[in-house]
Amino acid sequence: MPFKIVASQCTGCSACEQECPNVAISEKGGIFVVDPKKCTECIGYFDEPQCVAVCPVDNTCVLDMARPRYAS
């Protein structure tokens, strides 16, 4: 499952955007969003998802259970 950013909790700090190895995170309207087609949960790059690791607000970057892993 790809990650998503909980919009109501996003502070717009941009820490996650530069850490994503797949360039799956971008800014839209002052908050950041994850492109589920690009998100690989950092598998093959890091031991843990970098958006989760760098986000200053707990539980803001979470798995999007509504989307299957690597959906097209």
C-alpha positions as CSV (number, residue, x, y, z in Angstrom):
1,M,0.0,0.0,0.0
2,P,1.3,3.5,-0.7
3,F,1.5,6.1,1.9
4,K,-0.7,9.1,2.2
5,I,-0.4,12.4,4.1
6,V,-3.3,13.3,6.4
7,A,-4.1,16.8,5.1
8,S,-5.6,18.0,8.4
9,Q,-2.3,17.2,10.2
10,C,0.2,18.4,7.6
11,T,2.0,21.5,8.6
12,G,3.5,22.2,5.2
13,C,7.1,21.9,6.5
14,S,8.3,20.1,3.3
15,A,10.6,17.8,5.2
16,C,9.1,14.7,3.5
17,E,9.3,16.0,-0.1
18,Q,13.0,16.1,-0.3
19,E,13.5,12.8,1.4
20,C,11.3,10.7,-0.9
21,P,13.5,8.6,-3.2
22,N,10.7,8.2,-5.7
23,V,9.8,11.9,-6.0
24,A,6.3,10.8,-5.0
25,I,5.6,13.8,-2.7
26,S,4.6,17.2,-4.0
27,E,2.9,20.4,-2.6
28,K,-0.7,21.2,-3.4
29,G,-2.4,24.1,-1.8
30,G,0.0,24.5,1.0
31,I,0.0,20.8,2.1
32,F,1.9,17.9,0.7
33,V,0.4,14.9,-1.1
34,V,1.8,11.5,-2.1
35,D,1.3,10.2,-5.7
36,P,0.3,6.6,-5.0
37,K,1.5,5.5,-8.4
38,K,5.1,6.5,-7.4
39,C,5.1,5.5,-3.7
40,T,6.9,2.2,-3.0
41,E,7.1,2.6,0.8
42,C,10.8,3.2,0.2
43,I,11.3,-0.6,-0.3
44,G,14.6,-1.1,-1.9
45,Y,15.9,2.3,-0.7
46,F,15.5,2.4,3.1
47,D,14.6,0.2,6.0
48,E,11.7,2.5,6.9
49,P,9.6,5.0,4.9
50,Q,11.4,8.3,4.8
51,C,8.2,10.4,4.9
52,V,7.3,8.8,8.3
53,A,10.9,9.1,9.6
54,V,11.2,12.8,8.9
55,C,7.7,14.1,9.5
56,P,7.5,16.2,12.7
57,V,3.9,15.3,13.4
58,D,3.1,11.7,14.4
59,N,0.7,9.7,12.3
60,T,0.6,12.2,9.5
61,C,2.2,9.9,6.9
62,V,0.2,6.7,7.0
63,L,-0.5,3.7,4.8
64,D,-3.4,4.3,2.5
65,M,-5.3,1.1,3.2
66,A,-7.8,2.0,0.4
67,R,-5.1,1.5,-2.3
68,P,-3.4,-1.8,-3.2
69,R,0.3,-2.0,-3.3
70,Y,1.8,-0.7,-6.6
71,A,-1.5,0.0,-8.3
72,S,-1.4,1.3,-11.8
